Amino acid sequence: MKKQSTGRGFAYLSMAELLVKIMSVVYMPLLYRIIGKVGHGIYAVAYEAFTLIYVLTNEGIQRGVAKLVAELYAEDNPRDALKAFRLSRTILILGGLFASLLLYFMAPFIAVIAKSPQAALSIQALAPTVLITAVLSAYRGYFLGRSFITANALSKIVEQVVNVAVSLLGAFLLMKAGTAMGVAGGTLGTSVGALVSVLLLIHEFRKGKFHRVRKSEQSPEAYHHTSKELLRKLWTYAFPITLTAGLMHIGGIIDTFIVKNRLVVAGFFGDALDAVFSDLVVFKSLLVVPNTIIVSLAAVMLPGIASANALKNQDDIDRKASFATKMVLMISIPAFVGMTVLAEPIFAFLYPESGGVHLLKYGSITVIFLGFIQIQNSLYQGIGKFYWGTIAMSFGIGARILINYLLVGIPEINVFGGIFSHFANFFIPFVINHYLLTRVLGFQMPILKNGWRPALSSLAMGVVLYLMTLMFKLVHLPFAHSALSTLIMVLAGIAVYGVAMILIGGITKKDVTDISPRLYRIIPSGLRRRMRP
C-alpha cells in the first residue's frame, strides 16, 4: 500500500468525502420523501443525540492515534506506533460498548427532553453503531497516522453505499408499521455500513501486514515507551481533541433542546414543531456539504504537522498552514456564493416540501468560518496547543445558547434565530483563533492575500448563476421538476469559477500537480498555457 503526500492524500480523502456527501445529498431527500417532514424532524433528534455520543467516544481518539502514530514513525519507532494502536483499539472497544449501552437505555429520556418521544426507537436503533464505529476509528486513526489515505477513503465510500441502500430499504419497509418504525428503519444502514467498513479496514490491515514490524524499520536508538507512557500520551492528545470536537458538535444538541423549547414559546407544537425544526436541520445538512472537503484537509494536515513539529521543522509547518489557508478560501467562498444564489433551485429540487430556502439564502456565509475552524483546530492539535481551540470554541457555544434563547422564542423570528446563532457559534472562535495563530504563535495565514482571487472569481460565478436562474424562469422550466436545470447550473458555476481562478492566477500549476499530475493533463491546453507555475 502506497504512502501519500499531504496534497495527494488530501485529494484522495476529499474526493471520497465529496462522493459520500453527494450520495447523502441524493439519499436524504429520498428518505425525506419516505418518512415525511414530521418523520425527518424525529430523525434529526435521533441523529443529533447519536452524533454527540459518537464524537465523544470516537473522534478525539482517532485523531489522537493519528498524531501519536505519525510522531512515533517520524522518530523511526514503528514498534511503539503499533503498540499505541493496539492500546487505543482496546480502549475504544470498551468505551464504545459502555457508550452504546448508555445511549440505548437513555433513549426514552433523551427523546422526552427533546420533545420528540417518538425518537426513542430510532436512538436505540443507532446505539450499536457507537461500538462499531469505535473499532472503525482505531483503524482509521492508524492509517491516517501512517499517511495511507487510500484505505480510509475506500472505507468511507463503501460505508456510505451500504448505509444508503440499507437505510432506504429499511425505512420503506417499516413505514407500514408507523412513522416511528419507519424512521428507525432509516437508521439501520448506519450500523450495517460501519460494520462493512470496519471489516474492510481489518482486511487491509492484515493484507498490508501492518500487524508486523520489520527490523529494518525500527531504529535501535529509538526510545521504548511503556504501555503506561503511551496511554498517557494518548490521553494528553485525545482528551482535548475530544473536548474540541464535542464543542464543535454540541451545537446540534443545543438546537435540539433549546431551539425546540423556544419554538414552543413562539407558538409551535406537535407535528408543526417537528416540521419547522426539520427546516433548520436541512439547512445545516446542506451547509456541511462543501465543508467535508475542508474536514478532509484538516484530517490529512494533522499527522503532517505533528511529524514536522516532532522534528522541529518550523518551515514545513508554515508551508502547511499557508497551503491550508489558501485551500479553505478557495473552497468556502465559492460555496457561500453558490448556495446563496442557488438556494431556491437547490431546495426545489432536493426538498420541495421544506420551508428552509431562506435559511440557506441568508445563513450560508457561515460555511466560510466553519471551514476555518477545522483548519485552526488541526494546527493547534498538530503543535500541541490542544486547549486553545477548545477555549475559543466555548465562547462561540455561549453566544449560540444566548442568541437561540433570545431570538427563537420571538414569534416573528422563530427558527431564523437559529441561523444567527449558527453564525456566531463559528465566527467568534474564528476571530479569536486567527489572532492567536497569527499574532501570538506567528503563523503566516494571510486571508486578504489568499482571498481576493477566490472572492473575485466567486463574484463572476455568482453573476453567471443569477443570470441562469432568470433565464430558466423566463423559459418556464420549473425548478421543482428539473433536476437537470439545477445540475447544469452547479456544473456551470464550477466551470466559471475554475476558469476565472486560472486566468487571474488563483490556481497555479503547482497547486494542481501537487494533487495529481493527471488532473493537470486533462485541463484544456489553452488554460494550461495561462496557468502560473
BELWO-V562363 format. One record per residue. N is the residue number from 0. RES is the residue in one letter. SS is DSSP state (h for helix, s for strand, l for the rest). NEAR is the number of other C-alpha atoms within 8 Angstrom. D_CENTER is the distance of its C-alpha to the mean C-alpha in whole Angstrom. Layout:
n->N res->RES ss->SS near->NEAR d_center->D_CENTER
n->N res->RES ss->SS near->NEAR d_center->D_CENTER
//
This chain:
n->0 res->M ss->l near->4 d_center->26
n->1 res->K ss->l near->4 d_center->25
n->2 res->K ss->l near->8 d_center->23
n->3 res->Q ss->l near->9 d_center->21
n->4 res->S ss->l near->7 d_center->21
n->5 res->T ss->h near->9 d_center->18
n->6 res->G ss->h near->8 d_center->18
n->7 res->R ss->h near->11 d_center->19
n->8 res->G ss->h near->14 d_center->16
n->9 res->F ss->h near->12 d_center->14
n->10 res->A ss->h near->10 d_center->15
n->11 res->Y ss->h near->11 d_center->15
n->12 res->L ss->h near->15 d_center->12
n->13 res->S ss->h near->14 d_center->10
n->14 res->M ss->h near->9 d_center->13
n->15 res->A ss->h near->12 d_center->12
n->16 res->E ss->h near->14 d_center->8
n->17 res->L ss->h near->12 d_center->10
n->18 res->L ss->h near->9 d_center->13
n->19 res->V ss->h near->11 d_center->11
n->20 res->K ss->h near->10 d_center->9
n->21 res->I ss->h near->9 d_center->13
n->22 res->M ss->h near->11 d_center->14
n->23 res->S ss->h near->10 d_center->12
n->24 res->V ss->h near->10 d_center->14
n->25 res->V ss->h near->9 d_center->17
n->26 res->Y ss->h near->10 d_center->17
n->27 res->M ss->h near->8 d_center->16
n->28 res->P ss->h near->10 d_center->19
n->29 res->L ss->h near->9 d_center->21
n->30 res->L ss->h near->12 d_center->20
n->31 res->Y ss->h near->12 d_center->21
n->32 res->R ss->h near->8 d_center->24
n->33 res->I ss->h near->9 d_center->25
n->34 res->I ss->h near->14 d_center->25
n->35 res->G ss->h near->9 d_center->25
n->36 res->K ss->h near->13 d_center->24
n->37 res->V ss->h near->12 d_center->25
n->38 res->G ss->h near->13 d_center->24
n->39 res->H ss->h near->14 d_center->20
n->40 res->G ss->h near->13 d_center->21
n->41 res->I ss->h near->14 d_center->22
n->42 res->Y ss->h near->12 d_center->19
n->43 res->A ss->h near->10 d_center->17
n->44 res->V ss->h near->13 d_center->19
n->45 res->A ss->h near->14 d_center->18
n->46 res->Y ss->h near->9 d_center->15
n->47 res->E ss->h near->11 d_center->14
n->48 res->A ss->h near->11 d_center->17
n->49 res->F ss->h near->13 d_center->15
n->50 res->T ss->h near->9 d_center->12
n->51 res->L ss->h near->12 d_center->13
n->52 res->I ss->h near->11 d_center->16
n->53 res->Y ss->h near->11 d_center->13
n->54 res->V ss->h near->13 d_center->11
n->55 res->L ss->h near->12 d_center->15
n->56 res->T ss->h near->15 d_center->16
n->57 res->N ss->h near->13 d_center->14
n->58 res->E ss->h near->13 d_center->11
n->59 res->G ss->h near->17 d_center->14
n->60 res->I ss->h near->19 d_center->16
n->61 res->Q ss->h near->14 d_center->14
n->62 res->R ss->h near->13 d_center->14
n->63 res->G ss->h near->14 d_center->17
n->64 res->V ss->h near->17 d_center->19
n->65 res->A ss->h near->16 d_center->17
n->66 res->K ss->h near->15 d_center->19
n->67 res->L ss->h near->14 d_center->22
n->68 res->V ss->h near->16 d_center->22
n->69 res->A ss->h near->14 d_center->22
n->70 res->E ss->h near->12 d_center->24
n->71 res->L ss->h near->12 d_center->27
n->72 res->Y ss->h near->11 d_center->27
n->73 res->A ss->h near->10 d_center->27
n->74 res->E ss->l near->8 d_center->30
n->75 res->D ss->l near->10 d_center->32
n->76 res->N ss->l near->14 d_center->31
n->77 res->P ss->h near->12 d_center->30
n->78 res->R ss->h near->8 d_center->32
n->79 res->D ss->h near->10 d_center->30
n->80 res->A ss->h near->12 d_center->27
n->81 res->L ss->h near->10 d_center->27
n->82 res->K ss->h near->9 d_center->29
n->83 res->A ss->h near->15 d_center->26
n->84 res->F ss->h near->13 d_center->24
n->85 res->R ss->h near->8 d_center->26
n->86 res->L ss->h near->10 d_center->26
n->87 res->S ss->h near->13 d_center->23
n->88 res->R ss->h near->12 d_center->23
n->89 res->T ss->h near->8 d_center->26
n->90 res->I ss->h near->8 d_center->24
n->91 res->L ss->h near->15 d_center->21
n->92 res->I ss->h near->11 d_center->23
n->93 res->L ss->h near->8 d_center->25
n->94 res->G ss->h near->11 d_center->23
n->95 res->G ss->h near->15 d_center->21
n->96 res->L ss->h near->10 d_center->24
n->97 res->F ss->h near->8 d_center->25
n->98 res->A ss->h near->13 d_center->22
n->99 res->S ss->h near->13 d_center->22
n->100 res->L ss->h near->9 d_center->26
n->101 res->L ss->h near->8 d_center->25
n->102 res->L ss->h near->13 d_center->22
n->103 res->Y ss->h near->11 d_center->25
n->104 res->F ss->h near->8 d_center->28
n->105 res->M ss->h near->8 d_center->26
n->106 res->A ss->h near->13 d_center->25
n->107 res->P ss->h near->11 d_center->28
n->108 res->F ss->h near->8 d_center->28
n->109 res->I ss->h near->10 d_center->24
n->110 res->A ss->h near->15 d_center->25
n->111 res->V ss->h near->9 d_center->28
n->112 res->I ss->h near->8 d_center->27
n->113 res->A ss->l near->12 d_center->24
n->114 res->K ss->l near->9 d_center->27
n->115 res->S ss->l near->11 d_center->26
n->116 res->P ss->h near->9 d_center->28
n->117 res->Q ss->h near->8 d_center->27
n->118 res->A ss->h near->15 d_center->24
n->119 res->A ss->h near->13 d_center->25
n->120 res->L ss->h near->12 d_center->26
n->121 res->S ss->h near->15 d_center->22
n->122 res->I ss->h near->16 d_center->21
n->123 res->Q ss->h near->12 d_center->24
n->124 res->A ss->h near->11 d_center->23
n->125 res->L ss->h near->14 d_center->19
n->126 res->A ss->h near->14 d_center->21
n->127 res->P ss->h near->10 d_center->22
n->128 res->T ss->h near->11 d_center->18
n->129 res->V ss->h near->16 d_center->17
n->130 res->L ss->h near->15 d_center->20
n->131 res->I ss->h near->13 d_center->19
n->132 res->T ss->h near->14 d_center->16
n->133 res->A ss->h near->15 d_center->17
n->134 res->V ss->h near->13 d_center->19
n->135 res->L ss->h near->12 d_center->17
n->136 res->S ss->h near->12 d_center->15
n->137 res->A ss->h near->15 d_center->18
n->138 res->Y ss->h near->13 d_center->19
n->139 res->R ss->h near->11 d_center->15
n->140 res->G ss->h near->14 d_center->16
n->141 res->Y ss->h near->13 d_center->19
n->142 res->F ss->h near->13 d_center->18
n->143 res->L ss->h near->14 d_center->16
n->144 res->G ss->h near->14 d_center->19
n->145 res->R ss->l near->11 d_center->21
n->146 res->S ss->l near->12 d_center->19
n->147 res->F ss->l near->14 d_center->20
n->148 res->I ss->h near->13 d_center->16
n->149 res->T ss->h near->9 d_center->18
n->150 res->A ss->h near->10 d_center->18
n->151 res->N ss->h near->13 d_center->15
n->152 res->A ss->h near->12 d_center->14
n->153 res->L ss->h near->9 d_center->17
n->154 res->S ss->h near->12 d_center->16
n->155 res->K ss->h near->12 d_center->12
n->156 res->I ss->h near->12 d_center->14
n->157 res->V ss->h near->11 d_center->17
n->158 res->E ss->h near->12 d_center->15
n->159 res->Q ss->h near->12 d_center->14
n->160 res->V ss->h near->10 d_center->17
n->161 res->V ss->h near->12 d_center->19
n->162 res->N ss->h near->15 d_center->17
n->163 res->V ss->h near->12 d_center->18
n->164 res->A ss->h near->9 d_center->21
n->165 res->V ss->h near->12 d_center->22
n->166 res->S ss->h near->14 d_center->20
n->167 res->L ss->h near->13 d_center->22
n->168 res->L ss->h near->10 d_center->25
n->169 res->G ss->h near->14 d_center->25
n->170 res->A ss->h near->18 d_center->25
n->171 res->F ss->h near->11 d_center->27
n->172 res->L ss->h near->9 d_center->30
n->173 res->L ss->h near->11 d_center->29
n->174 res->M ss->h near->15 d_center->29
n->175 res->K ss->h near->7 d_center->33
n->176 res->A ss->h near->7 d_center->33
n->177 res->G ss->l near->8 d_center->32
n->178 res->T ss->h near->9 d_center->28
n->179 res->A ss->h near->13 d_center->27
n->180 res->M ss->h near->13 d_center->28
n->181 res->G ss->h near->17 d_center->26
n->182 res->V ss->h near->16 d_center->23
n->183 res->A ss->h near->14 d_center->23
n->184 res->G ss->h near->17 d_center->24
n->185 res->G ss->l near->14 d_center->21
n->186 res->T ss->l near->14 d_center->19
n->187 res->L ss->h near->14 d_center->21
n->188 res->G ss->h near->14 d_center->19
n->189 res->T ss->h near->11 d_center->16
n->190 res->S ss->h near->13 d_center->19
n->191 res->V ss->h near->11 d_center->20
n->192 res->G ss->h near->14 d_center->18
n->193 res->A ss->h near->14 d_center->16
n->194 res->L ss->h near->10 d_center->20
n->195 res->V ss->h near->11 d_center->21
n->196 res->S ss->h near->13 d_center->18
n->197 res->V ss->h near->14 d_center->19
n->198 res->L ss->h near->8 d_center->23
n->199 res->L ss->h near->9 d_center->22
n->200 res->L ss->h near->14 d_center->20
n->201 res->I ss->h near->9 d_center->24
n->202 res->H ss->h near->8 d_center->26
n->203 res->E ss->h near->9 d_center->24
n->204 res->F ss->h near->10 d_center->25
n->205 res->R ss->h near->9 d_center->28
n->206 res->K ss->h near->7 d_center->29
n->207 res->G ss->l near->7 d_center->28
n->208 res->K ss->l near->7 d_center->30
n->209 res->F ss->l near->8 d_center->28
n->210 res->H ss->l near->7 d_center->29
n->211 res->R ss->l near->5 d_center->32
n->212 res->V ss->l near->9 d_center->33
n->213 res->R ss->l near->6 d_center->36
n->214 res->K ss->l near->5 d_center->38
n->215 res->S ss->l near->5 d_center->38
n->216 res->E ss->l near->9 d_center->34
n->217 res->Q ss->l near->12 d_center->35
n->218 res->S ss->l near->8 d_center->37
n->219 res->P ss->l near->4 d_center->40
n->220 res->E ss->l near->4 d_center->40
n->221 res->A ss->l near->9 d_center->36
n->222 res->Y ss->l near->5 d_center->36
n->223 res->H ss->l near->5 d_center->36
n->224 res->H ss->l near->8 d_center->33
n->225 res->T ss->l near->6 d_center->34
n->226 res->S ss->h near->9 d_center->32
n->227 res->K ss->h near->7 d_center->32
n->228 res->E ss->h near->8 d_center->31
n->229 res->L ss->h near->10 d_center->28
n->230 res->L ss->h near->11 d_center->27
n->231 res->R ss->h near->8 d_center->28
n->232 res->K ss->h near->9 d_center->26
n->233 res->L ss->h near->14 d_center->23
n->234 res->W ss->h near->9 d_center->23
n->235 res->T ss->h near->8 d_center->24
n->236 res->Y ss->h near->16 d_center->20
n->237 res->A ss->h near->14 d_center->18
n->238 res->F ss->h near->10 d_center->19
n->239 res->P ss->h near->12 d_center->18
n->240 res->I ss->h near->15 d_center->15
n->241 res->T ss->h near->15 d_center->15
n->242 res->L ss->h near->11 d_center->16
n->243 res->T ss->h near->13 d_center->14
n->244 res->A ss->h near->12 d_center->11
n->245 res->G ss->h near->11 d_center->13
n->246 res->L ss->h near->12 d_center->14
n->247 res->M ss->h near->8 d_center->10
n->248 res->H ss->h near->11 d_center->10
n->249 res->I ss->h near->9 d_center->14
n->250 res->G ss->h near->12 d_center->14
n->251 res->G ss->h near->8 d_center->13
n->252 res->I ss->h near->11 d_center->16
n->253 res->I ss->h near->10 d_center->18
n->254 res->D ss->h near->11 d_center->18
n->255 res->T ss->h near->11 d_center->19
n->256 res->F ss->h near->11 d_center->22
n->257 res->I ss->h near->11 d_center->23
n->258 res->V ss->h near->14 d_center->22
n->259 res->K ss->h near->13 d_center->24
n->260 res->N ss->h near->10 d_center->27
n->261 res->R ss->h near->13 d_center->27
n->262 res->L ss->h near->14 d_center->27
n->263 res->V ss->h near->11 d_center->30
n->264 res->V ss->h near->10 d_center->32
n->265 res->A ss->l near->11 d_center->31
n->266 res->G ss->l near->7 d_center->33
n->267 res->F ss->l near->9 d_center->31
n->268 res->F ss->l near->8 d_center->31
n->269 res->G ss->h near->6 d_center->31
n->270 res->D ss->h near->7 d_center->29
n->271 res->A ss->h near->9 d_center->29
n->272 res->L ss->h near->12 d_center->27
n->273 res->D ss->h near->16 d_center->24
n->274 res->A ss->h near->12 d_center->25
n->275 res->V ss->h near->10 d_center->24
n->276 res->F ss->h near->11 d_center->21
n->277 res->S ss->h near->14 d_center->20
n->278 res->D ss->h near->11 d_center->20
n->279 res->L ss->h near->12 d_center->17
n->280 res->V ss->h near->10 d_center->15
n->281 res->V ss->h near->9 d_center->15
n->282 res->F ss->h near->12 d_center->15
n->283 res->K ss->h near->8 d_center->11
n->284 res->S ss->h near->8 d_center->10
n->285 res->L ss->h near->8 d_center->11
n->286 res->L ss->h near->11 d_center->10
n->287 res->V ss->h near->9 d_center->6
n->288 res->V ss->h near->10 d_center->8
n->289 res->P ss->h near->12 d_center->9
n->290 res->N ss->h near->12 d_center->6
n->291 res->T ss->h near->12 d_center->4
n->292 res->I ss->h near->13 d_center->8
n->293 res->I ss->h near->15 d_center->8
n->294 res->V ss->h near->12 d_center->5
n->295 res->S ss->h near->12 d_center->8
n->296 res->L ss->h near->13 d_center->10
n->297 res->A ss->h near->11 d_center->10
n->298 res->A ss->h near->11 d_center->10
n->299 res->V ss->h near->13 d_center->13
n->300 res->M ss->h near->12 d_center->15
n->301 res->L ss->h near->15 d_center->15
n->302 res->P ss->h near->16 d_center->18
n->303 res->G ss->h near->11 d_center->19
n->304 res->I ss->h near->14 d_center->20
n->305 res->A ss->h near->14 d_center->21
n->306 res->S ss->h near->12 d_center->23
n->307 res->A ss->h near->12 d_center->25
n->308 res->N ss->h near->12 d_center->25
n->309 res->A ss->h near->10 d_center->27
n->310 res->L ss->l near->7 d_center->29
n->311 res->K ss->l near->6 d_center->30
n->312 res->N ss->l near->9 d_center->29
n->313 res->Q ss->h near->8 d_center->28
n->314 res->D ss->h near->6 d_center->28
n->315 res->D ss->h near->9 d_center->25
n->316 res->I ss->h near->11 d_center->23
n->317 res->D ss->h near->10 d_center->24
n->318 res->R ss->h near->8 d_center->23
n->319 res->K ss->h near->10 d_center->20
n->320 res->A ss->h near->12 d_center->19
n->321 res->S ss->h near->11 d_center->21
n->322 res->F ss->h near->8 d_center->19
n->323 res->A ss->h near->10 d_center->16
n->324 res->T ss->h near->14 d_center->17
n->325 res->K ss->h near->11 d_center->19
n->326 res->M ss->h near->9 d_center->15
n->327 res->V ss->h near->12 d_center->13
n->328 res->L ss->h near->13 d_center->16
n->329 res->M ss->h near->10 d_center->17
n->330 res->I ss->h near->11 d_center->14
n->331 res->S ss->h near->13 d_center->13
n->332 res->I ss->h near->12 d_center->17
n->333 res->P ss->h near->14 d_center->18
n->334 res->A ss->h near->10 d_center->15
n->335 res->F ss->h near->13 d_center->16
n->336 res->V ss->h near->12 d_center->20
n->337 res->G ss->h near->13 d_center->19
n->338 res->M ss->h near->11 d_center->17
n->339 res->T ss->h near->11 d_center->20
n->340 res->V ss->h near->11 d_center->23
n->341 res->L ss->l near->11 d_center->22
n->342 res->A ss->h near->12 d_center->21
n->343 res->E ss->h near->9 d_center->24
n->344 res->P ss->h near->10 d_center->24
n->345 res->I ss->h near->10 d_center->20
n->346 res->F ss->h near->12 d_center->21
n->347 res->A ss->h near->11 d_center->24
n->348 res->F ss->h near->13 d_center->23
n->349 res->L ss->h near->9 d_center->20
n->350 res->Y ss->l near->10 d_center->21
n->351 res->P ss->l near->8 d_center->25
n->352 res->E ss->l near->5 d_center->26
n->353 res->S ss->l near->10 d_center->23
n->354 res->G ss->l near->7 d_center->24
n->355 res->G ss->l near->11 d_center->21
n->356 res->V ss->h near->11 d_center->22
n->357 res->H ss->h near->8 d_center->23
n->358 res->L ss->h near->12 d_center->20
n->359 res->L ss->h near->13 d_center->18
n->360 res->K ss->h near->11 d_center->21
n->361 res->Y ss->h near->9 d_center->21
n->362 res->G ss->h near->10 d_center->18
n->363 res->S ss->l near->12 d_center->16
n->364 res->I ss->l near->10 d_center->17
n->365 res->T ss->h near->12 d_center->14
n->366 res->V ss->h near->14 d_center->11
n->367 res->I ss->h near->12 d_center->13
n->368 res->F ss->h near->11 d_center->13
n->369 res->L ss->h near->11 d_center->10
n->370 res->G ss->h near->13 d_center->9
n->371 res->F ss->h near->11 d_center->12
n->372 res->I ss->h near->12 d_center->11
n->373 res->Q ss->h near->11 d_center->9
n->374 res->I ss->h near->14 d_center->12
n->375 res->Q ss->h near->12 d_center->14
n->376 res->N ss->h near->10 d_center->13
n->377 res->S ss->h near->12 d_center->13
n->378 res->L ss->h near->12 d_center->17
n->379 res->Y ss->h near->12 d_center->18
n->380 res->Q ss->h near->13 d_center->17
n->381 res->G ss->h near->14 d_center->18
n->382 res->I ss->h near->9 d_center->22
n->383 res->G ss->l near->7 d_center->22
n->384 res->K ss->l near->9 d_center->22
n->385 res->F ss->h near->11 d_center->20
n->386 res->Y ss->h near->8 d_center->21
n->387 res->W ss->h near->9 d_center->21
n->388 res->G ss->h near->14 d_center->17
n->389 res->T ss->h near->12 d_center->18
n->390 res->I ss->h near->8 d_center->21
n->391 res->A ss->h near->13 d_center->19
n->392 res->M ss->h near->15 d_center->16
n->393 res->S ss->h near->10 d_center->19
n->394 res->F ss->h near->11 d_center->21
n->395 res->G ss->h near->14 d_center->18
n->396 res->I ss->h near->11 d_center->18
n->397 res->G ss->h near->9 d_center->22
n->398 res->A ss->h near->11 d_center->22
n->399 res->R ss->h near->13 d_center->19
n->400 res->I ss->h near->11 d_center->22
n->401 res->L ss->h near->8 d_center->25
n->402 res->I ss->h near->13 d_center->24
n->403 res->N ss->h near->16 d_center->23
n->404 res->Y ss->h near->11 d_center->26
n->405 res->L ss->h near->8 d_center->28
n->406 res->L ss->h near->10 d_center->27
n->407 res->V ss->l near->18 d_center->26
n->408 res->G ss->l near->14 d_center->29
n->409 res->I ss->l near->10 d_center->31
n->410 res->P ss->l near->9 d_center->32
n->411 res->E ss->l near->4 d_center->32
n->412 res->I ss->l near->10 d_center->28
n->413 res->N ss->h near->13 d_center->27
n->414 res->V ss->h near->12 d_center->23
n->415 res->F ss->h near->9 d_center->23
n->416 res->G ss->h near->12 d_center->23
n->417 res->G ss->h near->13 d_center->19
n->418 res->I ss->h near->11 d_center->18
n->419 res->F ss->h near->10 d_center->20
n->420 res->S ss->h near->13 d_center->19
n->421 res->H ss->h near->11 d_center->15
n->422 res->F ss->h near->11 d_center->17
n->423 res->A ss->h near->11 d_center->19
n->424 res->N ss->h near->16 d_center->16
n->425 res->F ss->h near->14 d_center->14
n->426 res->F ss->h near->12 d_center->17
n->427 res->I ss->h near->12 d_center->19
n->428 res->P ss->h near->15 d_center->17
n->429 res->F ss->h near->12 d_center->17
n->430 res->V ss->h near->8 d_center->21
n->431 res->I ss->h near->9 d_center->21
n->432 res->N ss->h near->13 d_center->19
n->433 res->H ss->h near->10 d_center->21
n->434 res->Y ss->h near->9 d_center->24
n->435 res->L ss->h near->9 d_center->24
n->436 res->L ss->h near->11 d_center->22
n->437 res->T ss->h near->11 d_center->25
n->438 res->R ss->h near->9 d_center->28
n->439 res->V ss->h near->7 d_center->28
n->440 res->L ss->l near->7 d_center->26
n->441 res->G ss->l near->7 d_center->27
n->442 res->F ss->l near->9 d_center->24
n->443 res->Q ss->l near->8 d_center->25
n->444 res->M ss->l near->8 d_center->22
n->445 res->P ss->l near->8 d_center->24
n->446 res->I ss->h near->9 d_center->22
n->447 res->L ss->h near->6 d_center->25
n->448 res->K ss->h near->6 d_center->26
n->449 res->N ss->h near->11 d_center->23
n->450 res->G ss->h near->11 d_center->22
n->451 res->W ss->h near->8 d_center->25
n->452 res->R ss->h near->11 d_center->25
n->453 res->P ss->h near->14 d_center->22
n->454 res->A ss->h near->10 d_center->23
n->455 res->L ss->h near->8 d_center->26
n->456 res->S ss->h near->14 d_center->25
n->457 res->S ss->h near->12 d_center->23
n->458 res->L ss->h near->9 d_center->26
n->459 res->A ss->h near->11 d_center->28
n->460 res->M ss->h near->14 d_center->25
n->461 res->G ss->h near->12 d_center->25
n->462 res->V ss->h near->8 d_center->29
n->463 res->V ss->h near->10 d_center->29
n->464 res->L ss->h near->14 d_center->26
n->465 res->Y ss->h near->10 d_center->28
n->466 res->L ss->h near->8 d_center->31
n->467 res->M ss->h near->9 d_center->30
n->468 res->T ss->h near->9 d_center->29
n->469 res->L ss->h near->8 d_center->33
n->470 res->M ss->h near->8 d_center->34
n->471 res->F ss->h near->11 d_center->33
n->472 res->K ss->h near->9 d_center->34
n->473 res->L ss->h near->7 d_center->37
n->474 res->V ss->l near->6 d_center->38
n->475 res->H ss->l near->6 d_center->37
n->476 res->L ss->l near->10 d_center->34
n->477 res->P ss->l near->8 d_center->32
n->478 res->F ss->h near->12 d_center->28
n->479 res->A ss->h near->9 d_center->28
n->480 res->H ss->h near->8 d_center->30
n->481 res->S ss->l near->10 d_center->28
n->482 res->A ss->h near->9 d_center->25
n->483 res->L ss->h near->6 d_center->27
n->484 res->S ss->h near->10 d_center->27
n->485 res->T ss->h near->12 d_center->24
n->486 res->L ss->h near->8 d_center->23
n->487 res->I ss->h near->8 d_center->26
n->488 res->M ss->h near->10 d_center->25
n->489 res->V ss->h near->9 d_center->21
n->490 res->L ss->h near->8 d_center->23
n->491 res->A ss->h near->9 d_center->25
n->492 res->G ss->h near->13 d_center->23
n->493 res->I ss->h near->9 d_center->21
n->494 res->A ss->h near->8 d_center->25
n->495 res->V ss->h near->12 d_center->26
n->496 res->Y ss->h near->13 d_center->23
n->497 res->G ss->h near->10 d_center->23
n->498 res->V ss->h near->9 d_center->27
n->499 res->A ss->h near->10 d_center->27
n->500 res->M ss->h near->13 d_center->25
n->501 res->I ss->h near->14 d_center->28
n->502 res->L ss->h near->10 d_center->31
n->503 res->I ss->l near->7 d_center->30
n->504 res->G ss->l near->10 d_center->29
n->505 res->G ss->l near->9 d_center->25
n->506 res->I ss->l near->11 d_center->24
n->507 res->T ss->l near->11 d_center->27
n->508 res->K ss->h near->11 d_center->28
n->509 res->K ss->h near->7 d_center->26
n->510 res->D ss->h near->8 d_center->23
n->511 res->V ss->h near->12 d_center->23
n->512 res->T ss->h near->11 d_center->25
n->513 res->D ss->h near->9 d_center->23
n->514 res->I ss->h near->11 d_center->20
n->515 res->S ss->l near->10 d_center->23
n->516 res->P ss->h near->9 d_center->27
n->517 res->R ss->h near->7 d_center->27
n->518 res->L ss->h near->10 d_center->25
n->519 res->Y ss->h near->11 d_center->27
n->520 res->R ss->h near->7 d_center->30
n->521 res->I ss->l near->6 d_center->29
n->522 res->I ss->l near->8 d_center->29
n->523 res->P ss->l near->7 d_center->32
n->524 res->S ss->h near->6 d_center->35
n->525 res->G ss->h near->6 d_center->36
n->526 res->L ss->h near->11 d_center->32
n->527 res->R ss->h near->10 d_center->32
n->528 res->R ss->h near->6 d_center->35
n->529 res->R ss->h near->8 d_center->34
n->530 res->M ss->l near->12 d_center->31
n->531 res->R ss->l near->8 d_center->31
n->532 res->P ss->l near->5 d_center->32
//
